[in-house]
Amino acid sequence: MKKVRWIGIMLAISAGIWLAQMLVFPRVHSPFVWERLRATVRTNDQLVLTGIAMLDRDHSIRRAAVERLTDQAFLARIATKNSDYIIRDAAFKKLTNQVVLAQVATGARDASIREEAAERLTDQAVLAEIVFNDDHTGVRIAAVERLTSMVELTKLATNDSNAYVRKKAAGRLTDNAVLAQIATYDRDVDVRRAAVEGLTPEGLSLAAEQADDLQQRALLANVAKLVKAVEDVPVEHRQRILSETMPAVGVYCKPIWTSRFGVLITIRLGWFAESESYSKKRRFKKDITKTVDGEQITFTATFSATDEVLRANWTSFFQPAVLASTSWVEAHIQHVDTWLPWLEDDQAALAELSTKASSSHVRQVAVRKLTDQTTLAEVATNDSDDFVRQAAAERLAELRRE
């Protein structure tokens, strides 16, 4: 009996010693979660913590390890290599070193982490690398927002294939000469609108004075006249109407136009409110009546070599029935209405516009009216814009079927 009691005492002492060791010297490789967690929160060894953050099978322990890490290189490794997104994100949020942030911005597997890293970067060379090389739009836009080089921003706003990137870059520019080019010639109306927002009468006047190229000076003068004309439009509609009609002034300064009609003298824009009432009859209840607002926009332009006045008009089209949430219908503005009627019967002019117009949209409209199959075949093969090539190919096929 005494022997059994002695064995029990020894076992109790051994268990106590073992428990004391676990509490005082917890092991990071213990099979027990609570012991590994205790070991993790008590160590400052950055290499050990990195190993735990990368390899421990328990999420809470990995997270605890990241919270104790301070070494930027180790944090960057976890932010780019760890298999758990939450752990990667936790590590990323602790990064402060610009060199390390640059590594994450260019090497992290998650676009969201690369994007956040780009938002915190200041290194202009790395930002430029991201803008031109990353394959994710959000990451590129984040880098554009941090770029300060007007040269790089101008390249992006005028040449990038991604409309979202062009729009963001255009919104950062201040050079009215460049903004006028974008507002006039870019295919995407949202990019044009971003450029229009930066145009000012003073900036356009200064850009025109500094322009050496006569056609560039003519473009800036035409843009200034349109910007002045839109002042008669309610302020909430100005940017939209400007961005929709701006491509027309690019046509007005081309030799193809000035040789026939002269230079632009005046532009006038008018805006008038329109509305339509709708009613819905209901049995045993009061009829529902609602009013939907709209607009009518008038455009007139005069030129030095003709007494004829160019006119265009756009009015909101009210459907026979509308959704209950509809309260406003804007007019569908087509800038081609401000120049095509005077050129659509002139095949020589259309051929020149199809091949030489700076605006891809103008080229696309021109090829749809063209009958010269040789020119159409050339455009369908060589134009730099996919939509223009497709329009030319479709028009060519249409003519061959006739």
ABEGO torsion letter per residue (X at the ends): XAAAAAAAAAAAAAAAAAAAAAAABBBAABABAAAAAAAAAABABAAAAAAAAAABABAAAAAAAAAABABAAAAAAAAAABABAAAAAAAAAABABAAAAAAAAAABABAAAAAAAAAABABAAAAAAAAAABABAAAAAAAAAABABAAAAAAAAAABABAAAAAAAAAABABAAAAAAAAAABABAAAAAAAAAABBAAAAAAAAAABABAAAAAAAAAAAAAAAAAAABBAAAAAAAAAAAAAAAAAAABAAAAAAAEBBABBBBBBBBBBBBBBBBBBGBBBBBBBBBBBBBBBBBBBAABABBBBBBBBBBBBABBBAABABBBBBBBAAAAAAAAAAABAAAAAAAAAABABAAAAAAAAAABABAAAAAAAAAABABAAAAAAAAAAAAAAAAX
